[in-house]
Amino acid sequence: MLLSALAWLMTFPAQAQESQADAWNGTWLAQGTLFSVEVVVRDSSFRVNQVQSLGFVWSSKPGRIDGDRATMEVQYAGVTAVLLARLTGPDTAVVEAASCIPEFMLVCALAKGQQAYFVRQDQE
């Protein structure tokens, strides 16, 4: 399950934007799966695009990034989730659902308290 991103809420100096882009840009693979996404940070925009969705149909919006954390909104299977992605190393990240509505949906129940680990495969 991946996400749509929220509009940028803040701006950063050019050097900070560049280093944030370097930290996030690239293709990320969900550990233990073939599920992968492309992350592109450009001109104050954090975007997550499908690379290998394994047949899951989801959508995302431009997101918000703050250093080693990113917040994204994603729609999947009738639910809307706000995901929190956190860099845990130069090429690793962990993603968890900060919220998921409606809560009674099975996807939300299964996602509660779970984390997905991602490894960057390449940088753009």
C-alpha positions in Angstrom: 0.0 0.0 0.0 1.5 3.3 -1.0 0.4 6.8 -1.0 -0.6 10.0 -2.3 1.3 13.0 -1.1 0.2 16.2 0.4 1.2 19.6 -1.0 4.4 21.1 0.4 3.8 23.1 3.5 7.2 24.7 3.8 10.1 25.8 1.7 13.8 25.3 2.3 16.9 27.0 1.1 18.2 25.8 -2.2 21.1 23.8 -0.7 18.8 22.1 1.8 16.4 21.2 -1.0 19.2 19.7 -3.0 20.5 17.6 -0.1 16.9 16.4 0.6 16.5 15.4 -3.0 19.7 13.4 -2.9 18.5 11.6 0.2 15.1 10.6 -1.3 15.4 10.4 -5.1 15.6 7.0 -6.6 13.8 3.6 -6.9 12.8 2.0 -3.6 12.1 -1.7 -3.2 9.9 -3.0 -0.4 12.1 -5.5 1.4 11.2 -9.1 0.7 8.9 -8.2 -2.2 9.0 -7.0 -5.8 6.9 -4.0 -5.0 8.8 -0.8 -5.9 8.2 2.9 -6.2 10.1 5.8 -7.7 10.6 8.8 -5.4 11.3 12.2 -7.1 12.0 15.4 -5.1 12.1 18.4 -7.4 11.2 22.0 -7.1 9.6 21.7 -3.6 7.6 18.6 -4.7 7.8 15.1 -3.2 6.3 12.6 -5.5 5.9 8.8 -5.3 5.2 6.9 -8.6 4.5 3.3 -9.2 7.3 1.2 -10.7 6.1 -2.4 -9.8 2.8 -2.4 -8.1 2.2 -6.1 -8.1 -1.3 -5.4 -9.5 -2.3 -3.1 -6.6 -4.1 -0.1 -7.9 -3.3 3.0 -5.8 -2.8 6.7 -6.3 -0.9 9.4 -4.5 -0.6 13.2 -4.4 2.5 15.5 -4.1 3.8 15.1 -0.5 5.5 17.0 2.2 9.1 16.4 3.2 11.0 17.6 6.3 14.6 16.4 6.3 14.6 12.6 7.0 10.8 12.4 7.1 8.1 12.5 4.5 4.3 12.5 4.8 2.1 11.3 1.9 -1.6 10.7 1.4 -2.5 7.5 -0.5 -5.7 6.1 -1.7 -6.1 2.3 -2.1 -9.0 -0.1 -2.0 -11.5 2.5 -0.8 -9.4 3.9 2.0 -7.3 7.0 2.4 -4.1 6.7 4.4 -1.5 9.2 5.5 1.8 7.5 5.4 4.9 8.5 7.3 8.2 7.6 5.6 11.4 7.9 7.6 15.0 7.5 6.3 16.8 5.1 8.6 20.1 5.2 6.6 21.5 6.4 3.3 19.6 3.8 1.3 17.0 2.5 3.7 13.6 3.8 4.9 10.7 2.6 7.0 7.0 3.5 6.1 4.0 3.2 8.4 0.4 4.4 8.3 0.0 7.5 10.5 -3.8 7.3 9.8 -6.1 5.2 7.8 -9.8 5.9 7.2 -12.4 4.5 7.3 -10.9 2.5 10.2 -13.4 -0.3 9.9 -12.0 -1.3 6.5 -9.9 -4.5 6.5 -6.9 -2.7 4.8 -6.8 -0.2 7.7 -7.1 -3.0 10.3 -4.3 -4.9 8.7 -2.0 -1.8 8.4 -2.4 -0.7 12.0 0.9 -1.0 13.8 2.7 -2.4 10.8 5.9 -1.1 9.1 7.3 -1.7 5.6 11.0 -1.5 5.1 12.4 -0.1 1.8 15.8 -0.3 0.2 16.9 2.2 -2.4 17.9 0.3 -5.6 19.3 3.3 -7.5 19.5 7.1 -7.3 18.3 9.5 -10.0 
